[in-house]
């Protein structure tokens, strides 16, 4: 239950019916309203004083074209509002969507019954009063829907609709609105002779029309005041702008009582156009913004997925890279032990040594896996006092057979004072092992000089200990020297480019520094420096 509530809450953040307006949006809406009423004032002045304002100018096809625009705009607006209703499931938004759907459909019978639009007297059996009454019913619908919207908005989530019933609710509301429009159309055409007279003829209005439009104007003013007192969202703000244009259109007819196709008629249609496009533009703008947000979110999700996949591939490749050596030693030792045992007489001593090597390589594999687990763990990693000289000796001893097989002369110079550092033993041993293996691989193709591996430790400033590993191989190109610690960058033909990257990560974690030097002629030299364990760390370890 809480999950659905959270999802609904997140969805409500991105719809205009719940988003609070910014100060810039308020200023823009106020500017539009000011322009509407300024235009209204100018139109009234011209309509009352200018002689040309009462001249009738017919534009053939004007009414069908304009009502087609109203139909399309209001239908799209209703569709978008129905879509927002399906997200937040507010009955208030449903009523507003019904209002726009009603205005969209009412444009159709108005155009069909308008005299001179499709026939001299209008279609659907229309009389002189039919299109005028359809116009007024049309303009009563939206403010009444707005009043319902404002009242239901104030009741909040109490009037929300369940997610499972939104489609059926929208379907029923559409059916009801269509039935209502059909009923009004039938009443305005078939009952034309029973309706009060709003038109003297097909062009000139009856003064009685002022009463009907004035009541419509008062309803719009009431809807505006009600919505203003309960305004909360961006949608509320622009619905008030639409109501202001609605009031200006109706009040213009109240004041001027203009005939069709005169100056006031065309200005009034201009106000109608504002009512049709204001909220539509707002909804389309929000749709574009949400599409842009969605595109950016999808891009970020793809990047995050690719990064996770890359991290996973890197971790798997790193483990494979590091365990390859002990696994090779296990395989080699097993073959050697089998060979020694098949000899006549069996070489038990050599077989035992080979088996001891297998056991040691197995332990080494376990240490590598434990080292990776602690290296990427989020919690504090287990640390202890580590003798750097001891790590170097143990690593060289485990690689003695490789050194002998490749005819490498190892020259080791370790300081007499045991340099202790505080860190993870298996990780530091991994660094030493990796550097030594790289040195052996670098000298594998050397044939024009002696293969010499130099390893030494140095104390520096009584605060740090340095470990240097130098080979007599071909060295590293200076142009490639800066990038050798980057993941997946390797100087070896079949290298993964992870060993040195992991070594630097480990040394960095221990507060040290790993560097490489080479002149691309006399081999390569790797050096890492670590801080010597302090007295406080020794005391903490002892306690």
C-alpha positions as CSV (number, residue, x, y, z in Angstrom):
1,X,0.0,0.0,0.0
2,X,2.8,2.4,0.9
3,X,4.6,1.6,-2.4
4,X,1.5,2.7,-4.4
5,X,1.1,5.8,-2.3
6,X,4.8,6.7,-2.9
7,X,4.4,6.2,-6.7
8,X,1.3,8.4,-6.8
9,X,3.1,11.1,-4.8
10,X,6.1,11.0,-7.2
11,X,3.8,11.2,-10.3
12,X,1.9,14.2,-8.8
13,X,5.1,16.2,-8.8
14,X,5.2,16.4,-12.6
15,X,1.7,17.6,-13.5
16,X,0.4,21.2,-13.8
17,X,-2.6,20.5,-11.6
18,X,-0.3,20.1,-8.6
19,X,2.8,22.2,-9.5
20,X,2.9,25.6,-7.8
21,X,3.4,28.5,-10.1
22,X,6.6,30.5,-10.0
23,X,6.8,34.3,-9.7
24,X,7.8,34.5,-13.3
25,X,4.7,32.5,-14.3
26,X,2.5,34.8,-12.2
27,X,4.0,37.9,-13.9
28,X,3.4,36.4,-17.3
29,X,-0.2,35.5,-16.6
30,X,-0.8,39.0,-15.2
31,X,0.7,40.5,-18.3
32,X,-1.6,38.4,-20.5
33,X,-4.7,39.4,-18.5
34,X,-3.6,43.1,-18.7
35,X,-3.3,42.8,-22.5
36,X,-6.8,41.1,-22.7
37,X,-8.5,43.9,-20.8
38,X,-6.5,46.6,-22.5
39,X,-7.7,45.1,-25.8
40,X,-11.2,45.0,-24.5
41,X,-11.1,48.7,-23.5
42,X,-9.8,49.7,-26.9
43,X,-12.4,47.5,-28.7
44,X,-15.2,49.1,-26.7
45,X,-14.0,52.6,-27.4
46,X,-13.7,51.9,-31.1
47,X,-17.0,50.1,-31.2
48,X,-18.9,53.0,-29.6
49,X,-17.2,55.8,-31.4
50,X,-15.9,54.7,-34.8
51,X,-18.5,54.6,-37.7
52,X,-16.7,51.7,-39.4
53,X,-17.2,49.5,-36.3
54,X,-20.8,48.7,-37.4
55,X,-19.9,47.9,-41.0
56,X,-20.4,44.3,-41.9
57,X,-17.4,42.6,-43.6
58,X,-18.0,39.0,-44.7
59,X,-15.1,36.6,-45.0
60,X,-16.3,33.4,-46.6
61,X,-15.3,30.4,-44.7
62,X,-14.3,32.4,-41.6
63,X,-16.7,30.7,-39.2
64,X,-16.0,27.0,-40.3
65,X,-12.3,27.6,-40.3
66,X,-12.3,29.3,-36.8
67,X,-14.6,26.7,-35.3
68,X,-12.4,23.9,-36.7
69,X,-9.5,25.5,-34.9
70,X,-11.5,25.6,-31.7
71,X,-12.5,22.0,-32.1
72,X,-8.9,20.8,-32.6
73,X,-7.4,22.9,-29.9
74,X,-10.0,22.1,-27.2
75,X,-10.0,18.4,-28.1
76,X,-6.2,18.2,-27.7
77,X,-6.5,20.1,-24.4
78,X,-9.2,17.8,-23.2
79,X,-7.1,14.7,-24.2
80,X,-4.1,16.1,-22.3
81,X,-6.2,16.8,-19.2
82,X,-7.7,13.3,-19.4
83,X,-4.1,12.1,-19.5
84,X,-3.2,14.1,-16.4
85,X,-6.4,12.8,-14.7
86,X,-5.2,9.2,-15.3
87,X,-2.0,10.1,-13.4
88,X,-3.3,11.9,-10.3
89,X,-6.9,10.6,-10.6
90,X,-8.5,13.8,-9.3
91,X,-12.2,14.2,-10.0
92,X,-11.6,18.0,-10.2
93,X,-9.3,17.5,-13.1
94,X,-11.8,15.1,-14.7
95,X,-14.5,17.8,-14.5
96,X,-12.2,20.3,-16.2
97,X,-11.3,17.9,-18.9
98,X,-15.1,17.3,-19.5
99,X,-15.5,21.1,-19.8
100,X,-12.9,21.3,-22.6
101,X,-14.3,18.3,-24.3
102,X,-17.7,19.9,-24.2
103,X,-16.4,23.1,-25.7
104,X,-14.7,21.1,-28.5
105,X,-17.8,19.2,-29.4
106,X,-20.1,22.3,-29.2
107,X,-18.0,24.0,-32.0
108,X,-19.3,21.4,-34.4
109,X,-23.1,22.1,-34.2
110,X,-22.4,25.9,-33.9
111,X,-20.5,25.8,-37.3
112,X,-23.2,23.5,-38.9
113,X,-26.1,25.7,-37.8
114,X,-24.5,29.0,-38.4
115,X,-26.4,30.8,-41.3
116,X,-24.3,31.1,-44.4
117,X,-21.5,28.8,-43.2
118,X,-22.6,25.6,-45.1
119,X,-26.1,26.7,-46.2
120,X,-28.0,30.0,-46.2
121,X,-30.1,29.0,-43.1
122,X,-27.8,26.4,-41.5
123,X,-27.8,22.6,-41.5
124,X,-29.5,20.2,-39.1
125,X,-32.9,21.9,-39.6
126,X,-31.6,25.0,-37.9
127,X,-33.8,28.1,-37.4
128,X,-32.8,31.7,-36.9
129,X,-32.2,31.2,-33.2
130,X,-30.4,27.8,-33.3
131,X,-26.8,29.0,-33.7
132,X,-27.3,31.8,-31.2
133,X,-28.6,29.5,-28.5
134,X,-25.9,26.9,-29.3
135,X,-23.3,29.7,-28.8
136,X,-24.7,30.6,-25.4
137,X,-25.0,26.9,-24.2
138,X,-21.4,26.5,-25.5
139,X,-20.3,29.5,-23.4
140,X,-22.2,28.4,-20.3
141,X,-20.5,25.0,-20.2
142,X,-16.9,25.9,-19.5
143,X,-17.4,28.3,-16.6
144,X,-19.8,25.8,-15.0
145,X,-17.1,23.1,-15.4
146,X,-14.6,25.5,-13.9
147,X,-16.8,26.0,-10.8
148,X,-17.0,22.3,-10.4
149,X,-13.2,22.0,-10.8
150,X,-12.6,24.7,-8.1
151,X,-15.0,23.1,-5.6
152,X,-13.7,19.6,-6.1
153,X,-10.0,20.8,-6.0
154,X,-10.7,22.1,-2.5
155,X,-11.7,18.7,-1.3
156,X,-8.3,17.2,-2.2
157,X,-7.7,13.4,-2.3
158,X,-11.1,12.6,-0.8
159,X,-12.5,12.7,-4.4
160,X,-9.8,10.8,-6.1
161,X,-10.5,7.8,-8.3
162,X,-8.9,4.4,-8.0
163,X,-6.2,3.6,-10.6
164,X,-8.1,0.5,-11.9
165,X,-11.2,2.5,-12.7
166,X,-9.7,5.5,-14.5
167,X,-10.3,4.2,-18.0
168,X,-13.9,3.3,-17.4
169,X,-14.5,6.7,-15.7
170,X,-13.1,8.6,-18.6
171,X,-15.1,6.5,-21.0
172,X,-18.4,7.1,-19.2
173,X,-17.6,10.9,-19.0
174,X,-17.0,11.1,-22.7
175,X,-20.2,9.3,-23.4
176,X,-22.1,11.6,-21.1
177,X,-20.6,14.7,-22.7
178,X,-21.4,13.5,-26.2
179,X,-25.0,12.8,-25.1
180,X,-25.3,16.2,-23.6
181,X,-24.0,17.9,-26.8
182,X,-26.4,15.9,-28.9
183,X,-29.3,16.8,-26.6
184,X,-28.5,20.5,-26.7
185,X,-28.1,20.4,-30.5
186,X,-31.5,18.7,-30.9
187,X,-33.1,21.1,-28.5
188,X,-31.7,24.1,-30.2
189,X,-32.7,23.0,-33.7
190,X,-35.9,21.0,-33.3
191,X,-37.2,23.4,-30.6
192,X,-36.1,26.5,-32.4
193,X,-39.6,28.0,-32.5
194,X,-40.1,27.5,-28.8
195,X,-36.8,29.2,-27.7
196,X,-36.8,32.9,-26.7
197,X,-35.7,35.2,-29.6
198,X,-32.0,36.1,-29.4
199,X,-31.7,37.2,-33.1
200,X,-33.9,39.6,-35.1
201,X,-32.6,37.9,-38.2
202,X,-29.5,35.9,-39.3
203,X,-27.3,38.9,-38.7
204,X,-28.6,41.3,-36.0
205,X,-29.1,40.4,-32.4
206,X,-32.2,41.0,-30.3
207,X,-31.7,43.2,-27.2
208,X,-33.0,40.2,-25.2
209,X,-29.6,38.6,-26.0
210,X,-28.0,41.0,-23.5
211,X,-29.8,39.2,-20.6
212,X,-28.6,35.8,-21.6
213,X,-25.0,36.9,-22.2
214,X,-24.9,39.1,-19.0
215,X,-26.0,36.1,-16.9
216,X,-23.2,34.1,-18.6
217,X,-20.7,36.9,-17.8
218,X,-21.8,36.8,-14.1
219,X,-21.2,33.1,-14.0
220,X,-17.8,33.5,-15.4
221,X,-17.0,36.2,-12.9
222,X,-18.2,33.9,-10.1
223,X,-16.1,31.1,-11.4
224,X,-13.0,33.4,-11.6
225,X,-13.5,34.6,-8.0
226,X,-14.0,31.1,-6.7
227,X,-10.9,29.8,-8.5
228,X,-8.9,32.8,-7.4
229,X,-9.8,32.2,-3.7
230,X,-8.7,28.5,-4.0
231,X,-5.8,28.8,-6.5
232,X,-2.9,26.5,-5.9
233,X,-1.3,25.3,-9.2
234,X,0.0,26.5,-12.5
235,X,-3.1,25.1,-14.1
236,X,-5.3,27.2,-11.8
237,X,-3.4,30.3,-12.8
238,X,-4.0,29.8,-16.5
239,X,-7.6,28.7,-16.2
240,X,-8.1,32.1,-14.6
241,X,-6.5,33.7,-17.6
242,X,-8.9,31.8,-19.9
243,X,-11.8,33.0,-17.7
244,X,-10.7,36.6,-18.2
245,X,-10.7,36.1,-22.0
246,X,-14.1,34.5,-21.7
247,X,-15.4,37.4,-19.7
248,X,-14.0,39.9,-22.2
249,X,-15.7,38.1,-25.1
250,X,-19.1,38.0,-23.4
251,X,-18.9,41.6,-22.0
252,X,-18.0,42.9,-25.4
253,X,-21.3,41.6,-26.7
254,X,-23.1,43.0,-23.6
255,X,-21.8,46.5,-24.2
256,X,-21.8,46.8,-28.0
257,X,-24.6,44.3,-28.9
258,X,-22.8,44.0,-32.2
259,X,-24.1,42.4,-35.3
260,X,-22.4,39.5,-36.9
261,X,-19.4,40.2,-39.2
262,X,-18.8,43.6,-37.6
263,X,-15.8,44.9,-35.8
264,X,-17.0,43.6,-32.4
265,X,-17.8,40.2,-33.9
266,X,-14.2,39.6,-35.1
267,X,-12.7,41.0,-31.9
268,X,-14.9,38.6,-29.9
269,X,-13.7,35.7,-32.0
270,X,-10.1,36.8,-31.1
271,X,-10.9,36.4,-27.4
272,X,-12.4,33.0,-28.2
273,X,-9.1,32.0,-29.8
274,X,-7.2,33.0,-26.6
275,X,-9.5,30.8,-24.5
276,X,-8.8,27.9,-26.9
277,X,-5.0,28.1,-27.0
278,X,-3.9,29.4,-23.6
279,X,-4.1,26.1,-21.6
280,X,-3.2,24.1,-24.7
281,X,0.2,25.9,-25.1
282,X,0.8,25.4,-21.4
283,X,0.1,21.6,-21.6
284,X,2.2,21.2,-24.7
285,X,5.1,23.1,-23.1
286,X,4.9,20.8,-20.1
287,X,4.8,17.7,-22.4
288,X,8.0,18.9,-24.2
289,X,9.7,19.5,-20.8
290,X,8.8,16.1,-19.5
291,X,9.9,14.4,-22.7
292,X,13.3,16.2,-22.3
293,X,13.5,15.1,-18.7
294,X,12.7,11.6,-19.7
295,X,15.3,11.6,-22.4
296,X,17.9,12.9,-20.0
297,X,16.9,10.3,-17.3
298,X,17.1,7.5,-19.8
299,X,20.6,8.7,-20.9
300,X,21.7,8.8,-17.3
301,X,20.3,5.4,-16.6
302,X,22.1,4.0,-19.6
303,X,25.4,5.6,-18.5
304,X,24.9,4.2,-15.0
305,X,24.2,0.7,-16.4
306,X,27.2,0.9,-18.6
307,X,29.4,2.1,-15.7
308,X,28.1,-0.7,-13.5
309,X,28.7,-3.2,-16.3
310,X,32.2,-1.8,-16.8
311,X,32.9,-2.0,-13.0
312,X,31.7,-5.6,-13.0
313,X,33.9,-6.5,-16.0
314,X,36.8,-4.7,-14.4
315,X,36.4,-6.6,-11.1
316,X,36.1,-10.0,-12.9
317,X,39.0,-9.2,-15.2
318,X,41.1,-8.1,-12.2
319,X,40.5,-11.3,-10.2
320,X,41.2,-13.4,-13.3
321,X,44.4,-11.4,-13.8
322,X,45.7,-11.9,-10.3
323,X,44.7,-15.5,-9.7
324,X,46.2,-16.6,-13.0
325,X,49.7,-16.9,-11.6
326,X,48.9,-19.1,-8.5
327,X,46.5,-21.3,-10.6
328,X,49.3,-21.8,-13.1
329,X,51.6,-22.7,-10.3
330,X,49.0,-25.2,-9.0
331,X,48.8,-26.8,-12.4
332,X,52.5,-26.9,-12.9
333,X,53.1,-28.3,-9.4
334,X,50.5,-31.0,-9.9
335,X,52.1,-32.1,-13.1
336,X,55.5,-32.1,-11.5
337,X,54.3,-34.1,-8.5
338,X,52.7,-36.7,-10.8
339,X,56.0,-37.0,-12.8
340,X,58.1,-37.4,-9.7
341,X,55.8,-40.1,-8.3
342,X,55.9,-42.1,-11.6
343,X,59.7,-42.2,-11.6
344,X,61.4,-45.5,-10.6
345,X,62.2,-45.2,-7.9
346,X,59.7,-42.4,-7.0
347,X,61.2,-39.0,-6.1
348,X,59.1,-38.5,-2.9
349,X,61.1,-35.5,-1.7
350,X,60.6,-33.6,-4.9
351,X,57.0,-34.6,-5.1
352,X,56.5,-33.4,-1.6
353,X,58.1,-30.1,-2.5
354,X,55.8,-29.8,-5.5
355,X,52.8,-30.5,-3.4
356,X,53.9,-28.0,-0.8
357,X,54.1,-25.5,-3.7
358,X,50.5,-26.4,-4.7
359,X,49.3,-25.8,-1.1
360,X,51.1,-22.5,-1.0
361,X,49.6,-21.4,-4.3
362,X,46.2,-22.4,-3.0
363,X,46.6,-20.2,0.1
364,X,47.9,-17.4,-2.2
365,X,44.7,-17.6,-4.3
366,X,42.6,-17.4,-1.2
367,X,44.6,-14.3,0.0
368,X,44.1,-12.7,-3.4
369,X,40.4,-13.1,-3.2
370,X,40.3,-11.9,0.4
371,X,42.4,-8.9,-0.7
372,X,39.9,-8.0,-3.5
373,X,37.0,-8.4,-1.0
374,X,38.6,-6.0,1.4
375,X,39.8,-3.6,-1.3
376,X,36.3,-3.0,-2.6
377,X,34.5,-3.3,0.7
378,X,32.6,-0.3,2.0
379,X,33.4,-1.0,5.6
380,X,36.8,-0.4,7.2
381,X,39.4,-2.8,5.9
382,X,41.3,-5.1,8.3
383,X,44.8,-3.7,8.8
384,X,47.8,-4.8,10.8
385,X,51.5,-4.2,11.2
386,X,53.3,-5.6,8.1
387,X,57.0,-6.2,7.7
388,X,57.9,-5.0,4.1
389,X,61.1,-7.1,4.0
390,X,59.3,-10.2,5.0
391,X,56.7,-9.7,2.2
392,X,59.5,-9.3,-0.4
393,X,61.3,-12.4,0.8
394,X,58.2,-14.6,0.8
395,X,57.2,-13.4,-2.7
396,X,60.7,-14.0,-4.1
397,X,60.8,-17.4,-2.5
398,X,57.4,-18.3,-4.1
399,X,58.8,-17.3,-7.5
400,X,62.1,-19.0,-7.2
401,X,61.3,-21.6,-9.8
402,X,60.2,-18.9,-12.3
403,X,63.4,-17.0,-11.7
404,X,65.5,-20.1,-12.3
405,X,63.5,-21.2,-15.4
406,X,64.0,-17.8,-17.0
407,X,67.7,-17.5,-16.0
408,X,67.1,-14.3,-14.0
409,X,69.7,-13.2,-11.5
410,X,67.9,-11.6,-8.6
411,X,69.9,-9.1,-6.6
412,X,68.1,-8.2,-3.3
413,X,69.2,-5.4,-1.0
414,X,67.0,-5.1,2.0
415,X,67.7,-2.7,4.9
416,X,68.7,-4.3,8.1
417,X,66.1,-2.5,10.2
418,X,62.7,-4.1,9.7
419,X,60.5,-1.5,8.2
420,X,56.9,-2.0,9.4
421,X,54.0,-0.3,7.8
422,X,50.3,-0.4,8.9
423,X,48.0,-2.0,6.3
424,X,46.6,-5.1,4.7
425,X,49.2,-7.8,4.3
426,X,47.6,-9.7,1.4
427,X,47.1,-6.5,-0.6
428,X,50.7,-5.3,-0.1
429,X,51.9,-8.7,-1.0
430,X,49.8,-8.5,-4.2
431,X,51.6,-5.2,-5.1
432,X,55.0,-6.8,-4.7
433,X,54.0,-9.9,-6.6
434,X,52.5,-8.0,-9.4
435,X,55.6,-5.8,-9.8
436,X,57.9,-8.8,-9.8
437,X,55.8,-10.7,-12.3
438,X,55.8,-7.7,-14.6
439,X,59.6,-7.5,-14.3
440,X,59.9,-11.2,-15.3
441,X,57.5,-10.8,-18.2
442,X,59.4,-7.7,-19.4
443,X,62.7,-9.6,-19.5
444,X,61.3,-12.7,-21.2
445,X,62.4,-11.5,-24.6
446,X,65.7,-10.1,-23.5
447,X,68.6,-11.9,-25.2
448,X,71.3,-9.3,-25.7
449,X,72.1,-8.7,-22.1
450,X,71.9,-10.4,-18.7
451,X,68.5,-10.7,-17.1
452,X,68.9,-9.0,-13.8
453,X,66.1,-8.3,-11.3
454,X,67.0,-5.8,-8.6
455,X,64.8,-5.4,-5.5
456,X,65.8,-3.1,-2.6
457,X,64.2,-1.2,0.3
458,X,65.2,2.2,1.6
459,X,64.4,4.3,4.6
460,X,63.6,7.9,3.7
461,X,63.5,10.7,6.3
462,X,62.7,8.1,9.0
463,X,59.1,8.5,8.0
464,X,58.7,6.4,4.9
465,X,60.0,3.2,3.4
466,X,60.6,2.8,-0.3
467,X,60.5,-0.4,-2.3
468,X,62.2,-0.4,-5.7
469,X,61.8,-3.1,-8.4
470,X,64.1,-2.8,-11.4
471,X,64.4,-5.1,-14.4
472,X,66.9,-5.2,-17.3
473,X,64.3,-5.5,-20.0
474,X,63.6,-3.2,-23.0
475,X,62.0,-0.6,-20.8
476,X,58.9,1.5,-21.5
477,X,58.4,4.1,-24.1
478,X,58.3,7.6,-22.5
479,X,55.1,8.5,-24.4
480,X,53.3,5.5,-22.8
481,X,54.8,5.9,-19.3
482,X,52.2,8.3,-18.0
483,X,49.3,6.0,-18.9
484,X,50.5,2.6,-17.7
485,X,48.6,3.0,-14.4
486,X,45.3,3.6,-16.2
487,X,42.9,0.7,-16.2
488,X,42.8,-1.4,-19.4
489,X,46.0,0.2,-20.7
490,X,48.8,-2.3,-21.1
491,X,52.3,-2.3,-22.7
492,X,52.1,-6.1,-23.1
493,X,50.6,-7.7,-26.3
494,X,48.2,-9.8,-24.3
495,X,47.9,-7.8,-21.1
496,X,44.6,-6.7,-19.6
497,X,46.0,-3.4,-18.2
498,X,44.6,-4.0,-14.7
499,X,47.6,-5.1,-12.6
500,X,49.3,-1.7,-12.3
501,X,46.0,0.1,-11.9
502,X,45.1,-2.2,-9.0
503,X,48.6,-1.7,-7.5
504,X,48.2,2.0,-7.5
505,X,44.8,1.8,-6.0
506,X,46.2,-0.3,-3.1
507,X,49.2,2.0,-2.5
508,X,47.0,5.1,-2.6
509,X,44.6,3.5,-0.1
510,X,47.6,2.9,2.2
511,X,48.6,6.5,2.0
512,X,51.6,5.9,-0.3
513,X,52.6,6.6,-3.9
514,X,53.5,4.4,-6.8
515,X,55.6,5.7,-9.7
516,X,57.4,4.3,-12.8
517,X,60.7,5.3,-14.4
518,X,62.2,4.2,-17.7
519,X,64.5,5.5,-20.4
520,X,63.2,2.9,-22.9
521,X,66.7,1.4,-23.0
522,X,68.0,0.0,-19.8
523,X,64.8,-1.5,-18.3
524,X,62.1,-0.1,-16.2
525,X,62.0,0.8,-12.5
526,X,58.9,0.8,-10.3
527,X,59.0,2.4,-6.9
528,X,56.3,2.7,-4.2
529,X,56.7,4.6,-0.9
530,X,54.6,3.9,2.2
531,X,54.5,5.7,5.6
532,X,56.2,3.8,8.4
533,X,53.9,2.7,11.2
534,X,53.9,5.3,14.0
535,X,54.2,4.7,17.7
536,X,50.5,5.4,18.2
537,X,49.6,2.7,15.6
538,X,52.0,0.3,17.3
539,X,50.3,1.0,20.7
540,X,46.9,0.6,19.1
541,X,47.9,-2.7,17.6
542,X,49.3,-3.9,20.9
543,X,46.2,-2.9,22.8
